[in-house]
């Protein structure tokens, strides 16, 4: 069996980023991937400015009982005159510091006396002054290509003067689901039938990382229908993602259909849940075949499909973030594969969901992350374990 690292490296080495970027205004760029670096057109702040509402002063002129006349008032967006000797300037947050001033005194440290003030605490040189360019400077690269644009990144782009951004086009991912036993939620179930939960899970996972999902629906368990679905998917998508249908069962036709239309590699990965993983290609369209069990499909998507899709989008795949925490459970019998168990943190310890079956969707809804347990490693209560929060797996 392949290690997780070997399987992932093979996938990533085959990932070709999408082409044909487009320009979008900031208001439409949320969640998109930056295609070219963001270079600032301005310095921020453009001038030394006040970090507080207060008074601009010369530190050398301070005396404890001295009264200072207020020689001018400087709101944000206005340039004041040079500070008159032995005076202060009333100044507001964001306003440029007048020439001659070398500190800002907070209004809370001043006592007003008509048009004069007394400063009750000695000011320090440079206090509460934000220096020009201390955030970033004109010509500075602020975001690299491959950055996913969220609220903070879009705000930074706006501050840098960018009205439009060049972004990669959305990655088109086609999905379909095989199995005569599958029914859509809301339909009546016949004998032996179940509701298709993988459609809801996988399409949500794909939307969450920014893919454009093309849902081709449920496909009958026949070779002809499967070939037709794959041909349709390859014609309209960059990647095809399915769950189930790639085992050796007589009704699992995806493997045979893919072999007819393109190529397919079947991998066994040394992990639990989710040992089977299929990767192939039809023409220029990649294929990822996830396990059919709901938890297996979720875990394999997070560990393999997510970084592969991110690489196809032009991103550098995000590394998993794991925390070393104390085990609030015991697992005395080790497995022979690396295991990812549904877990969450309570009272400072990691606890497990009681049912760790690969078909137990309730474990995913309850959990807040996964415990990563190496192969052949028994766990005692109180041992240190690696905990991967879902926030790391789903971003």
N, C-alpha and C positions, 0 to 999 in steps of 0.2 A: 504494500500500500504506500501511496505517496504521503509525505508529511504535509501539513498545512502550508508550510513555507514553500515547499517545492511546487505544490499545485498553484499557489497564488503567483509565484514568480513566473510560471509557465503562462498563466493567463495574462499577466501584465506585459510580458514580452510580446504578446500578440495583439495588444490593444493599440489601435491606430486612431488618433484623435480625429474628430469630425472636422470638416473644412467648411468653406463658405460662411465666414462670419458676417454679422450684420451690425448696423448702428442703431442704437435705441436711446430715446430720452431717459433720463434718470427715473421718471415715474413708471416706466415700463420694464426696468432692468432688474427688479427684485428677483432674486433666486437664479439669475443667469450667471454664466461663467465669463469672466473677462478674457478677451482674446488677445489684447495688447496691453502693455503696462500702462498704468495711470501715472502720468507725469504732471506735477503741479505747474500751473501757470502763474501762481502768485506765492508770496511768502505769507505765512500766518503765524502770529499777527503781522500785519503789514508795517506797523509802527509799535514802539513801546506803548503799552496801554495799561490802564488801571485794572487790577483784579478785584477791586472793591469799590463800593460807594464810600467816599470819604473826602480827603483833602490832599492835594499835591503840595509837597513842602521841600525846603532845603534843610537837610539834616543839621548842617553846621550852624543854622540860625536858631536851633531849639534852645529854649530856656524854660524852666518849670513853671514860672508864674507869668510868662509873657503872653500878651494878647496879640493875635495876628489878624490884620484886616483881610477880608475875603476880596481879593482883587479881580476875580473873574469866575465864571461858571462854565464848565465844559461838559456838555452831555455827549453820549456816544454818537459818533458820526460827524463830529465837529472838531476842528483844530483850534486850540487855544493860542493865545499870545505867549511870549516869553514871560516866565514868572517874575513879577516885580519883586525887588528886594524886600525882605522882612514882611512878606505877605504869604498867603496860601491861596490856592485855587480850589474851589468846590468842583469835585470831579465825580463822575459816575462810571460804573463798571463798563469796561470796553472802550472808554474814551481815551484818545491819545494823551500821553503825558506831556505837559508843556515843557518847552526848552527851559533849562535851569533847575527843574525839579528833579530830585534824586530819590524820593520815597513817596509812598502813599500812606497816609494815616487813616485808619478806619474811623468812621464817624462815631463809633462807640467809644473811642479813646479821646474824644474831644468834647468840650463843654462850650455851648454857644452862648454868646453875649452880644445880642443884636447882630450887627454886621461884622463881628469879630468872633474868634474862637480862642480857647486856651487848650493846648495839647497836654494831656495829663501823663503821657508816657513817652519817653525818649524814642524817636523813630530810628530805625536801622536803615543803613544805606541799601537801597534797592528793594526795600520791603514792599510787598504787594504790587510790584511792577512786573508785568508779563513782557518779556523782551521780544523785539521784532524777530520773527522767524524761529522762535523757540519751539513751535509745534512742527512746522516744516518750512522749507524754503523753495523759492522759485526754481524749477528745473529738477527738483528731487523726485525720484521714483517712489511713489506711495504704495502702490499695489502692483504685484507682479501678474503677468498673464497666468491664467489658471485659477485665479481667486474667485470663489463664489461670492456674489454680491448680496449682502444682507443689509439691514438698516444702517449699521455702523459704517460699512464700506460706501454705501450710497451717500451718506452724510459727509464722509471724507471727500468723495468725489465732488460734491457740491461746494464744499469749502475750498477746494482746489481750483474751482472755476470751470469744471467740466459740465457742459449741458447735455452732452450725449456721450455714450460709451460704446466701444466696439466689443461685441460679445459673440461667443460661439452660438451657432444655431442650436435649438433644443435637440437632444438625442432622441430619435424615434425608436421606440421599443414596442414591438408587437408581442402580444400574449394570446395564448389560447389554452384550452383545458380539455384534456381527453378523459373519457370515462362515462360509460352509459349509466353509471350509478349516480352521477352528479345532477342535482337540480338547483335552480336558482332560489334563493330565499324568497318566501312568499308563495311558492308553488306547492301543490300537494305532493307529498312523498309516497311513492309506491313501495312495494316490498323490496327490501335490500337497498333502497336509495338513501342518499345523504345530501345535505346542502353543501354547495361548493364554497367553502370558506377560503380556499387559497386564492380565489379571484380577488376577494376583498382585501386580503392581506398583501398580496404581491402588487396589485395596482396602487395601493396606498404607499407601499415602500418605494415604488418607482416614482410616484408623484412627489414624494417627500424629498428625493434627491434631485428633482428638477427635470425628469424625463417627460417627453410627450408620449403618452401611452395610447397604443392602437389595440383595442380589445376586440379580438376576432371571435370571442364567445366560446361555447362548448362545441367540441368536435366529436362526432360519433367514433366508436372504437372499430373503425375499419381502416385498412391500409389506403384505400382510395381517398377517403375523406381526409386522412392525415396528410397524404401527399399534397392534396389540393390546398389544405390550410397552410402548409409550409411554403408552397409556391406563392400563395397570396401574401404571406407575411414577408418573405424575402423580397417581394417586389415593392413593398411600401415602407420597409423599416431598416434601420441600421443594425438592430439586434433583435433576435427572437428569444424570449424567455418563456419556458414552460415549466410545469411541475408534474412529475410523474410521467409514465409512459415510455421510459427508457430502460426498463428492466428486461428480463428474458422471457416474460410471460407471453402466452400466445396472443393476448389482446393488447399488448404493449407495442404499438406500431410505429412510434416515433423513431426508434433506432433504425428500423428497416427503411422507413421513408427517407430519413436523412442520408443514409448510405446510398440510396438511389439518386438523390438530388445533389449531394455534395460529399462532405466528409464528416466523420464523427469520431471523437476519442472518448472512450468510457474510462473514467478514473475511479479508483477506490481510494478514498482519503482516510488516513488514520485518525478519525475523529468520531465522536458520538455526541448528539445525533447527527445524521447527515453523511454517511459514508459515501453514497454514490453521487457523482458529479459528472455531467456530460458537457463537452465543449466541442463545437464544430463550426462549419461554415457552409453556406449555400451561396455561391457566387461571392459577392462582396459583403454579404450579411452574416454577422456572427450569430451563433446559437449557443445558448446556455440552458441546459436541462437540469432543473433542481429536483430534489427528492419529492415524492408525493405526500409524505406525512407532513402535517401542517407545521409542527415545531422544527422538523428537519429542514423544510423549505425556508423558514424564517432564518434559522441560524446560518445555513449555507448562503443565503442571500447576503446577510450582513458580512460574513467573512470573505466571500469571494465575488459575488455579483456586484456588490456596492463598490469595492475598489476598482473592479474592472470597468464598470460604467463610468466612474469618476475619471479614470484614465482616458476612456473614449471621449469624454466631454472636454478633455484638455487640461484637467486638473492633475495635480500631484495627489494621489490617493492619501487620505488621512490615516495616520497610524492609529491603532487602537490605544486607548488610555486605560490602563489597569491600575488599581489601587491595592496595596497590601493591607488586608484586614484580618481580623480574628474570626475564625470559624465558630459559628454557633451550632454546628452539626458534626456528626461523625460519619465517615464512610470507610469502614474498616476493610472492606473487600475492594481492592483496586481493580480497575479495568485495564484492558490491554490497548486501549486507544485513548487519546487525549479527549477529555470530556468537558462539555459545556452545560452546566446545570443551572436551571432557572432559580433565581435567588433575589433577595432584597436585604436591606440593612434594617435591623431593629435593635435598639439599645446598644448600638456600637458594634454589633456582631452581624455576620452574614448568616442568614438562615435560608433554607431550601423549601421550595414548594413540595408538599408530600408526594405528589404524583409526577414523576419525571419521565413519563412515557412520551415518545416522539409524536403521539397523536393528541396529547392533552393541551389544547389551545388555552384552557383555563390557566395553565402554568405561565404562559406568556402574558396574559392580561393581569395576573397577580404580580408578576416579577417586575423588578426595576433594573435588572441586569443579569449577567451570567457569571458564574464561578468557573474559572478556567483551571481544570485539574489535570496535571500531566499524567500520561500513561504510567501504570504500575506504581501509583502513589497512593497509599492509604492515608486517610485524613482522620485525625483525632479531634475531639472537641477542644477548642483553644489553639489549634494550629493556625499558622498564618497562611492565608490563601490569596489568590489573585482574583479580584472582582472587577469586571468590565461593566460599567453602567450603560444602559441602553442609549443614553445621550451620546456616548462615543460611537456606538454601533450604527446609529441612525442619522448622523449629521452629514 
